[in-house]
Amino acid sequence: MKAASVRELKKELQEKSPQELVELCLRLSKFKKDNKELLTYLLYESENEEGYIAAVKTDIEEGFQEINRSNYYLIKKGLRKILRITKKQIRYSVKKETEVELLIFFCLEMRKMEPTFTRSTLLRNMYSQQLKLIERRVEGLHEDLQFDYAKDLEILKR
């Protein structure tokens, strides 16, 4: 089965009644955890972006506490898991400020981590990739926000 385009889906959804839309959303949420998480964000969290950011930051902190630090291979696996989950949660919010703020927080937590990531080339590369991504995202923001986030970037680059 070939999936319909977004345009076709939009057209078809506009013809549905509100009750049918509710049933479709509920059915969609049963099939994949990501769909349920997105629906939860849209219904409960999108109105309070600051609360959402705080909740994701708490998840990131917990992830950093749970990392197995016995060797750099396990640290790398833990960091990739945290980053994967963080990026998934960033996708739910369409705001670029949210993405920048969460990635900066991830990098700050990575800097605080013991043992330091600077002893591993792989972890240094992961860190520098996130810095590059943050820089690209900050360039697309409003000038006032660019100024605010530039301070955080300077801290991360040291």
BAFI-3210 file (N, C-alpha, C; in Angstrom, 3 decimals, decimal comma, padded with zeros to 6 digits):
// residues 158
n [1|2|3|4|5|6|7|8|9|10|11|12|13|14|15|16|17|18|19|20|21|22|23|24|25|26|27|28|29|30|31|32|33|34|35|36|37|38|39|40|41|42|43|44|45|46|47|48|49|50|51|52|53|54|55|56|57|58|59|60|61|62|63|64|65|66|67|68|69|70|71|72|73|74|75|76|77|78|79|80|81|82|83|84|85|86|87|88|89|90|91|92|93|94|95|96|97|98|99|100|101|102|103|104|105|106|107|108|109|110|111|112|113|114|115|116|117|118|119|120|121|122|123|124|125|126|127|128|129|130|131|132|133|134|135|136|137|138|139|140|141|142|143|144|145|146|147|148|149|150|151|152|153|154|155|156|157|158]
n.u [000,839|000,575|001,426|-000,617|-000,248|000,536|-001,066|-003,271|-004,199|-004,906|-007,005|-008,861|-009,254|-010,515|-013,057|-014,174|-016,238|-016,293|-016,484|-015,620|-012,998|-011,938|-012,095|-010,327|-007,900|-007,573|-007,369|-005,058|-003,242|-002,961|-001,216|001,509|004,047|005,275|003,326|001,389|002,817|003,254|000,615|-000,055|001,691|000,633|-001,965|-001,725|000,734|001,601|000,538|001,903|004,865|007,210|006,945|007,033|009,652|011,048|010,310|011,478|014,146|014,491|014,219|016,531|018,533|018,084|018,718|021,467|022,336|021,921|023,778|026,144|029,299|031,621|033,302|034,409|033,021|030,517|029,648|029,406|027,315|025,250|025,066|024,306|021,798|020,402|020,564|019,164|016,567|016,093|016,146|013,949|011,926|012,264|011,375|008,615|007,845|007,474|008,928|011,858|013,341|012,955|014,309|016,972|017,398|017,148|019,203|021,419|021,270|021,710|024,398|025,613|025,166|026,693|029,216|029,509|029,720|031,324|033,544|035,431|034,407|036,336|038,490|037,909|037,845|035,612|033,483|034,141|033,768|031,012|030,066|031,028|029,574|026,992|027,321|027,759|025,268|023,638|024,641|023,856|021,071|020,651|021,330|019,085|017,214|015,447|017,048|017,360|017,083|019,210|021,342|021,015|021,379|023,923|025,653|025,453|026,490|029,150|030,069|029,883|031,772|034,225]
n.v [-001,186|002,145|005,183|008,059|011,452|014,402|016,506|015,235|013,789|015,883|017,052|014,961|014,665|017,049|016,625|014,965|014,326|015,869|013,823|011,575|012,339|012,346|009,611|008,631|009,787|008,571|005,919|006,040|006,682|004,292|002,693|003,405|004,374|006,856|008,343|008,550|009,983|012,387|013,255|013,600|015,701|017,715|018,019|018,521|019,760|021,713|024,237|025,204|025,847|026,387|024,766|022,303|022,304|022,353|019,845|018,128|018,785|017,785|015,066|014,742|015,281|013,118|011,042|011,475|010,918|008,212|007,080|004,604|004,721|003,252|002,717|004,367|003,514|002,629|005,027|006,546|005,153|005,645|008,450|008,796|007,626|009,366|011,694|010,920|010,555|013,140|014,604|013,513|014,477|017,153|017,346|017,251|019,782|022,698|024,930|026,780|027,907|026,229|023,948|024,919|025,653|023,182|021,657|023,149|022,795|020,038|019,944|021,419|019,729|017,617|018,711|018,940|016,345|013,530|010,854|013,281|014,281|015,020|013,347|011,397|010,904|010,361|011,219|013,920|014,685|014,238|016,191|018,519|018,391|018,861|021,469|022,793|022,383|023,812|026,402|026,803|026,765|028,933|031,053|031,328|032,500|035,261|038,475|039,382|037,043|035,665|037,081|036,496|033,686|033,549|034,098|031,770|029,982|030,815|030,056|027,305|026,826|027,176]
n.w [000,000|-000,896|000,631|001,071|-000,073|001,893|001,216|-000,002|002,196|003,922|002,518|002,531|005,304|005,935|005,079|006,921|009,809|013,124|015,104|013,694|013,228|015,825|016,388|014,434|015,294|017,810|017,025|015,513|017,518|018,842|017,449|017,361|019,585|019,318|017,951|019,945|021,861|020,476|020,151|022,832|023,478|021,779|022,779|025,561|026,292|024,471|024,893|027,070|026,731|028,151|030,421|029,178|028,169|030,577|031,593|029,703|030,087|032,652|032,089|030,545|032,440|034,199|032,473|032,140|034,708|034,802|033,116|032,309|033,473|033,248|031,072|028,009|025,759|026,707|027,789|025,473|024,181|026,004|025,863|023,189|023,257|024,984|023,446|021,145|022,166|023,081|020,684|019,437|021,065|020,569|017,970|018,277|019,116|017,278|017,521|017,119|019,138|021,275|020,418|020,291|022,965|024,322|023,150|023,883|026,632|026,748|025,882|027,920|030,094|029,231|029,381|032,151|032,902|034,384|033,826|031,951|028,660|026,880|026,614|024,839|021,422|019,851|021,481|021,706|019,051|018,808|020,539|019,270|016,893|017,824|018,720|016,272|015,082|016,854|016,408|013,723|014,014|015,710|014,078|012,499|014,105|015,727|016,107|018,787|020,258|019,165|020,252|022,989|023,035|022,023|024,096|025,643|023,803|023,647|026,154|025,873|023,914|025,096]
ca.u [000,000|001,319|000,878|-001,113|000,520|-000,025|-002,142|-004,436|-004,696|-005,545|-008,273|-009,757|-009,589|-011,441|-014,393|-014,633|-016,932|-015,451|-016,488|-014,756|-011,614|-011,551|-011,882|-009,103|-006,755|-007,426|-006,879|-003,667|-002,418|-002,782|-000,260|002,907|004,279|005,580|002,057|000,759|003,598|002,962|-000,737|000,021|002,295|-000,284|-003,148|-001,460|001,982|001,917|000,118|002,881|006,157|008,223|006,776|007,505|011,113|011,504|010,130|012,487|015,431|014,518|014,503|017,942|019,319|017,951|019,490|022,888|022,604|021,842|024,821|027,184|030,554|032,764|034,240|033,919|032,059|029,206|029,283|028,961|025,996|024,304|024,874|023,529|020,411|019,839|020,445|018,092|015,296|015,961|015,802|012,575|011,063|012,397|010,534|007,218|007,669|007,934|009,637|013,318|013,902|012,930|015,408|018,239|017,509|017,368|020,531|022,388|021,225|022,391|025,841|026,044|025,205|027,816|030,435|029,586|029,829|032,601|034,787|035,243|034,276|037,448|039,482|037,451|037,665|034,232|032,618|034,442|033,102|029,577|029,877|031,230|028,443|025,858|027,621|027,515|023,827|023,115|025,014|022,989|019,709|020,646|021,382|017,738|016,337|015,380|018,316|017,414|017,334|020,580|022,232|020,889|021,969|025,355|026,356|025,517|027,410|030,515|030,390|030,050|032,972|035,445]
ca.v [000,000|003,394|006,227|009,251|012,666|015,232|017,293|014,348|013,495|017,094|017,191|013,916|014,942|018,181|016,123|014,129|014,989|015,900|012,515|010,693|012,779|011,845|008,167|008,434|010,125|007,521|004,711|006,319|006,670|002,919|001,945|003,720|005,175|008,218|009,018|008,848|011,052|013,626|013,649|014,095|017,035|018,660|018,253|018,949|020,473|022,775|025,526|025,609|025,440|026,440|023,558|021,187|022,379|021,951|018,394|017,470|018,990|016,820|013,763|014,742|015,143|011,732|010,216|011,637|010,235|006,773|006,610|003,720|005,441|002,358|002,932|005,363|002,890|002,675|006,442|006,945|004,571|006,373|009,798|008,695|007,346|010,620|012,620|010,421|010,860|014,598|015,070|013,094|015,415|018,439|017,291|017,505|021,224|023,293|026,169|026,667|028,278|025,015|023,100|025,518|025,592|021,800|021,225|023,828|022,115|018,748|020,190|021,828|018,509|016,827|019,341|018,666|014,906|012,912|011,435|014,301|013,772|015,477|012,284|010,503|011,587|010,166|012,094|015,305|014,905|014,334|017,507|019,568|018,325|019,531|022,916|023,272|022,397|024,933|027,633|026,943|027,081|030,276|032,006|031,497|033,112|036,720|039,056|039,429|035,676|035,340|037,678|035,724|032,354|033,691|033,998|030,345|029,329|031,146|029,195|025,938|026,722|027,239]
ca.w [000,000|-000,992|001,499|000,390|000,218|002,949|000,599|-000,144|003,545|004,427|001,806|003,026|006,703|005,989|004,778|008,039|010,920|014,337|015,752|012,904|013,462|017,142|016,254|013,665|016,153|018,816|016,347|015,153|018,731|019,304|016,642|017,584|020,782|018,879|017,664|021,219|022,485|019,751|020,495|024,206|023,412|021,148|023,604|026,932|026,549|023,508|025,447|028,075|026,171|029,214|031,221|028,353|028,152|031,910|031,711|028,865|030,766|033,748|031,472|030,144|033,671|034,663|031,555|032,452|035,971|034,591|032,193|032,838|033,238|033,443|029,962|027,061|024,845|027,353|027,890|024,129|023,950|026,845|025,318|021,944|023,638|025,495|022,324|020,284|022,833|023,095|019,335|019,177|021,771|019,881|016,768|018,622|019,165|016,020|017,841|017,036|020,432|022,092|019,955|020,706|024,423|024,756|022,715|024,753|027,925|026,563|025,830|029,260|030,917|028,746|029,922|033,586|033,108|034,774|033,338|030,924|027,299|026,046|026,446|023,785|020,135|019,430|022,273|021,305|017,761|019,074|021,151|018,255|015,956|018,455|018,695|014,905|014,889|017,635|015,700|012,540|014,450|016,290|012,970|011,961|015,098|015,817|016,569|020,256|020,714|018,771|021,247|024,236|022,879|021,722|025,378|025,990|022,852|024,036|027,300|025,378|023,061|025,903]
c.u [000,882|000,633|000,463|-000,243|-000,178|-001,200|-003,411|-005,052|-005,450|-006,924|-009,298|-010,188|-010,577|-012,873|-014,975|-015,335|-016,015|-015,381|-015,581|-013,281|-011,105|-011,242|-010,597|-007,862|-006,521|-006,888|-005,411|-002,761|-002,162|-001,630|001,193|003,047|004,553|004,303|001,362|001,484|003,333|001,573|-000,796|000,613|001,286|-001,474|-002,832|-000,282|002,225|001,519|001,147|004,267|007,255|008,152|007,279|009,030|011,675|011,395|011,183|013,869|015,570|014,826|015,973|018,832|019,273|018,747|020,979|023,255|022,658|022,949|025,820|028,525|031,782|033,769|033,590|032,936|030,654|028,727|028,727|027,557|024,931|024,007|024,056|022,054|019,727|019,595|019,310|016,726|015,044|015,532|014,382|011,612|011,137|011,488|009,068|006,918|008,216|008,732|011,148|013,974|013,973|014,086|016,748|018,436|017,809|018,747|021,631|022,425|021,921|023,906|026,378|026,144|026,393|029,135|030,623|029,894|031,249|032,549|034,526|035,214|035,477|038,514|039,114|037,200|036,217|033,288|032,872|033,748|031,593|029,250|030,000|030,111|027,226|026,085|027,353|026,017|023,190|023,417|024,122|021,576|019,619|020,648|019,992|016,769|016,354|016,669|018,452|017,728|018,742|021,570|022,212|021,598|023,457|026,184|026,521|026,489|028,863|030,967|030,674|031,338|034,267|035,918]
c.v [001,246|004,458|007,439|010,441|013,465|016,044|016,462|014,032|014,695|017,268|016,193|014,183|016,100|017,754|015,283|014,966|015,006|014,541|011,531|011,052|012,277|010,349|007,863|008,713|009,043|006,232|004,868|006,218|005,256|002,208|002,230|004,636|006,631|009,007|009,432|009,996|012,390|014,138|014,204|015,496|018,050|019,002|018,908|019,900|021,670|024,157|026,077|025,118|025,432|025,202|022,326|021,145|021,922|020,434|017,645|017,623|018,019|015,428|013,655|014,554|013,712|010,782|010,293|010,953|008,721|006,224|005,729|004,343|004,550|002,434|003,856|004,782|002,968|004,114|006,916|006,415|005,314|007,760|009,770|008,434|008,622|011,591|012,208|010,770|012,369|015,112|014,658|014,064|016,809|018,474|017,584|018,992|021,812|024,572|025,943|027,021|027,064|024,105|023,628|025,366|024,169|021,287|021,896|023,147|020,755|018,935|020,625|020,620|017,636|017,393|019,040|017,197|014,489|011,446|012,362|013,685|014,121|014,404|011,305|011,303|011,502|011,095|013,568|015,631|015,050|015,721|018,609|019,560|019,042|021,041|023,501|023,378|023,569|026,248|027,864|027,348|028,497|031,326|032,287|032,160|034,633|037,247|039,080|038,040|035,236|035,868|036,880|034,377|032,409|033,591|032,533|029,603|029,598|030,283|027,786|025,760|026,746|025,872]
c.w [000,000|-000,142|000,675|000,768|001,315|002,414|000,461|001,212|004,118|003,811|002,336|004,472|006,846|005,730|005,911|009,098|012,141|015,046|015,010|013,096|014,808|017,060|015,477|014,513|017,196|018,196|015,964|016,375|019,249|018,606|016,934|018,781|020,413|018,580|018,950|021,921|021,807|020,102|021,922|024,237|022,877|022,036|024,947|027,092|025,638|024,010|026,426|027,639|027,231|030,104|030,483|028,341|029,497|032,091|030,902|029,504|031,934|033,221|031,077|031,369|034,197|033,777|031,841|033,764|035,786|033,691|032,934|032,472|033,364|032,294|028,928|026,054|025,444|027,554|026,552|023,848|024,760|026,309|024,032|022,242|024,122|024,344|021,386|020,879|022,833|021,722|018,951|019,847|021,155|018,655|017,065|018,647|017,867|016,257|017,843|018,370|021,355|021,716|020,448|022,211|024,911|024,335|023,542|026,115|027,850|026,592|027,198|030,190|030,507|029,283|031,401|033,890|033,500|034,423|032,151|029,524|026,434|025,835|025,336|022,505|019,686|020,177|021,961|019,986|017,932|019,626|020,098|017,220|016,532|018,493|017,317|014,633|015,637|016,916|014,487|012,936|015,008|015,185|012,400|012,918|015,006|016,452|018,086|020,825|020,342|019,796|022,547|024,136|022,538|022,995|025,787|025,073|023,211|025,217|026,816|024,566|023,852|026,289]
res [m|k|a|a|s|v|r|e|l|k|k|e|l|q|e|k|s|p|q|e|l|v|e|l|c|l|r|l|s|k|f|k|k|d|n|k|e|l|l|t|y|l|l|y|e|s|e|n|e|e|g|y|i|a|a|v|k|t|d|i|e|e|g|f|q|e|i|n|r|s|n|y|y|l|i|k|k|g|l|r|k|i|l|r|i|t|k|k|q|i|r|y|s|v|k|k|e|t|e|v|e|l|l|i|f|f|c|l|e|m|r|k|m|e|p|t|f|t|r|s|t|l|l|r|n|m|y|s|q|q|l|k|l|i|e|r|r|v|e|g|l|h|e|d|l|q|f|d|y|a|k|d|l|e|i|l|k|r]
***
